[in-house]
Each structure stands twice: as C-alpha cells, then as structure tokens.
Amino acid sequence: MTPAIFVHHRIDAAPRTWQALADRLAADGARRLADAGGTLYGVWRSQIGRPRDELQAISVWPKAVTAATAEQALLDQEPDLRAAHSEAMMATLRPTDETPPTRQGNYAFRWFATPEPHWPEFLDLCAAAWPGFESAYDSQVIGLWQATGDRTGKAADEASGAGRFGGVRSLLLTRRPNLAMWERSKLPEGAAEAQVRDKLSRRYDLCDWTVVSTATLLTAADRQDTARWT
C-alpha cells in the first residue's frame, strides 16, 4: 500500500479577504480536492509569526500526486488568491492515519532543516519526548512530516527553508489548548518535565535551522477563534 501524500499549502490572500477565502476553501476547495481524489486535512489562519492575510492548509492524497496538482485542485480560480506555495510531504512517526484535527487551539507549525546523519537521533528524541510532552501540557503532536522535495516554485523560501538548506527538512505540527500553555510548556516543573525539555532541547540543537509560527484552526469542529491576532 502506497503511503499517503500530504501537501502543505501556504496561501497569500488579498488584503482583508482571508476569511472569505478560507470559507470557500473549506467548502468549494474541499469539493475540488474530493473530485481529484484528495481530502482537506485542515485550514489554519495566522496567529503569531506570519502575515494576517496568510492561510495555511494541508491536503491529503491516498495515491501519488504532485504539489502542483494538489495546489491546482485546492485553489483553482480563487479570486482572492495572490500567491501560493505548496510542498509535498510524507508522514514519519505521525500521523498514523489521515484523520484530520478537529479541536480548536494554538497550533504551532515548526519547520526544521536537519543534517541527514542527525535525522535518526532526531526521530528517536521525538518518539521519546512526545508522551511526556502530551501528558504534561494537555497537548497533542498532530504530525511530523518529511518534505519530499516536490514543491511549487523554485525560489528559496524563507518560511519553510526550501531551497536554503540541505539535509532533511521536516514540518512538526503540534496543538496546545492556548497560548498560555505554549509558555507553560517552555518552563518545565519537576524532574519529569525537565527530562522532556532536555530531549526537545537536544533535538533543537541537532538541526541546522528551525522556525516556528502559530495559527488557529479554521476548520475546527468544536469552536471558532474570533480573536484578532496579527
């Protein structure tokens, strides 16, 4: 069985149109994806670290697909679209299936560029740290995906590190209930939390480069986030 392909889409909406565009992507875009054989995994809006009118989305494909094909299906002829950057990825330790996240919260999109010799240790540290991280901070690791190298556009991308760094580039997506828990997770209390932080810090030190931004889930099933973050 061929592993599913996940495609990350970074979408630049025209000024003040991010909500309207997101609504159409959740409806019309999801239908176009389904017609092409894919599904919509989620749509997120910027919270901290990215422009107000930028959206992020992930589509899932049970068979081989190019980033360009996925982008076309999701964004075809959208009037409020200014630019898009899409990149194909494969799941590593997580997710183990194609079930999309549905709970609102503080979602951290963190890209890493890790030298290939360090990648096995990087994965081992993730596997060791995640259970303690999730239990201590009411948080979930949604996925850790490895970029395949197939992307739209050839220019170097400051947001994901594409075209700027070699080795293994990966995207880690984690959910915390809110920004207060984001801060809390950086300040360990007790020996068990300190051990988790040591593993995560070691992982951080293995990479050549990393960057993070946070977002909220527009396709959440439980509640909508109405704050104005950026």
N, C-alpha and C positions, 0 to 999 in steps of 0.2 A: 504493500500500500504506500503510495506516494505521500510524504508529509505535506500538510497544508502549507501554502504560501501566505504569509501575512504581508500586507503592503501598508507602509506608513505614509500618510499624505499630510503635508504642511501646506495650508491654503491661505493665501493672502486675499482677503475680501476688500472690496471698495470701501471707502470711509463710511462708517455708520451702518453698514449692511451685514455685519457678521451674524446677527440674529436671524435675519430673513434668509440668508444663505444657509445657515445651519438647519433651519426648519425644512428647507427644500431638500437638503442632503439627507436628512433623516427620513424623508418621505419619498420624493422623486429619485434621489440618488440611491436609496436602498432598493427601489424597484429596478433601476437600471442595473445595479450590481446583480440582483437576482436573475434578471433576464440574461446576463452574461455568464452566469454560473458562480457568482461570488455572493458574499453576505457582508453586511455592515457590522463591524465589531464595536464601533463607538465613534462619537464625535465629541470633541472637547473644545472649550474656549479658554483663552488666556486668563491666567490669574496673576502670576508674578514671573517676570523674566522675558516675556515675549510681547509683541505689539498687541494692542487692544483688538484690532480687526483681523487677527490671525486665528485660524482654526486648525486643529489637528484631528485627523481621522485615521482609522485603521480599517482596512477591508481584509477579508479572509477568502482564500480560494482553495478548494479541495484538489485542484489539479494545477499543473504548471501554468504560470501566467507572467507576463512581463509587467514591469512597473508602469510602462506607458499604457498598456491595455487597461490595467486597473484604474489608472488615473482618468482615462477617457470615459470609462463606464461610470465612474462616480461623478465626474464633473462636466459631462458633456453639455456644452452650450449654456452653461450657467451665466446669467447676465452680470452678476455682481463679482465675478472672479477676475482678479488682477494677475495673479501668478500662482503656480503650484509647483511643489517639489515632492516627488514620490519615490519611494525606495522599497524594494522587495527585501523580506526578512524571513528567516526560519526560526521557529521556537527552539530553545535549548532545554533548560530544566523545566521551564514553564512558558506558556500554558500547556497543559497536557491534553486539552481538547479545544474546541472552537466556541465554547460558551462565552458570550460577551459579558463584561462587567455591567452591573445594573444599579449599584449603590452610589449615591452621591458622596462626594468627599473631596479631599485635597489629593490630586493625582500628580505625582512627580514623574516627569519624563527626563530621564538622565541618559545621555549618550556617553559611551566610553570608547577610547581607542587603546587597545591593549596589545603589547608585543606578543606575537604568536607563542614564544616559549613560556610566557606567563599565563596563557589562557587556561590551561588545565587547572592551575592553582586558583585562578580567579573563580572558575566554576565550583571548585571544591569549597572555597570560602563562602560562596553564596549558599550552597547547599547546607553548610554547617551553621550559618548565621540566621537564615530565614526563619526557622521555627521559633527561636528565641525572640527575634525581632517582632514577629507577628503576635505572639502571646503577650509580650510586654507592653505593646503600644496600640493594641486594638487595630492593627494594620494588616494589609494584605499585599503580597507580591503578586501582581497580575501577570507579569511575564518578563522574560529576559530573552530577547531575540538577537540573533546574529545577522548582520547585514550581508546580503549575498553578493553585492557589487553591482547589481542591476538597479539603475536609477534613471529618472528623467533629468535631463540637463547634464552638462559636462563640467560646468564651472565648480570651483571649490566652494563648499557650503559651510559657512561659519556656524550654522545652527546644529549640524549633525556631525561635522568633521569630515564629511565625504570629500575626497579629493585633496585633503590636507594631511591626513595621517595614514600610515600603513598599518600592518598588523590586522587584528580583529576589531572591527567596530561593532558595537552592540548597543541595544536600547533596553534599558531597565524601566519598567513602569510599575510604580507602587502606589497604593492607596492608603491614605490616613484619613481619619474622620474629619479633621480640620487642621488649620494652620497651627493651632496651639499644640497639637500632637506632633507636628513637624518639629517644632522647637524642643518639645519634651524628648523626642527620640534622639536628639543630639547630645542630651545631657544625662548620661546613664546614672542610675541609682542602684547601688548594691553590686555585689560581685557578678551575679548572672548577667545583668545588663552591661556591665563593663566588659565581660567576655564577648558579648555580641558586638559591642562597639569596637573592640580590638580586631575582630575578624573583618568588620566592614572597613576599618581604617587601613588594614593590610591590603585589602582589595583595592582601595582607593590609591594606595602607594604603588601598586603594580602597573597602573596604566600610564600611558604617555600623556593622556589628555582626557578631561571629562567636563561636562557642562550639564546644568540642570535648569529646568523651568517647571512651574506648576500650573495646573489647569483644573477646571471643574467639568464634570461630565454632563453634556447637554442631552444625552440620550438616557440619562438615569431614569429608573422606574419609580423610585421612592419619593424624590422631591427635586425641585428645581432650585438652582442657586441664582438669586436675583441681585447679589451684590455687584458693585462696580469696582473691579479690581485694578484695571490699568487704564 
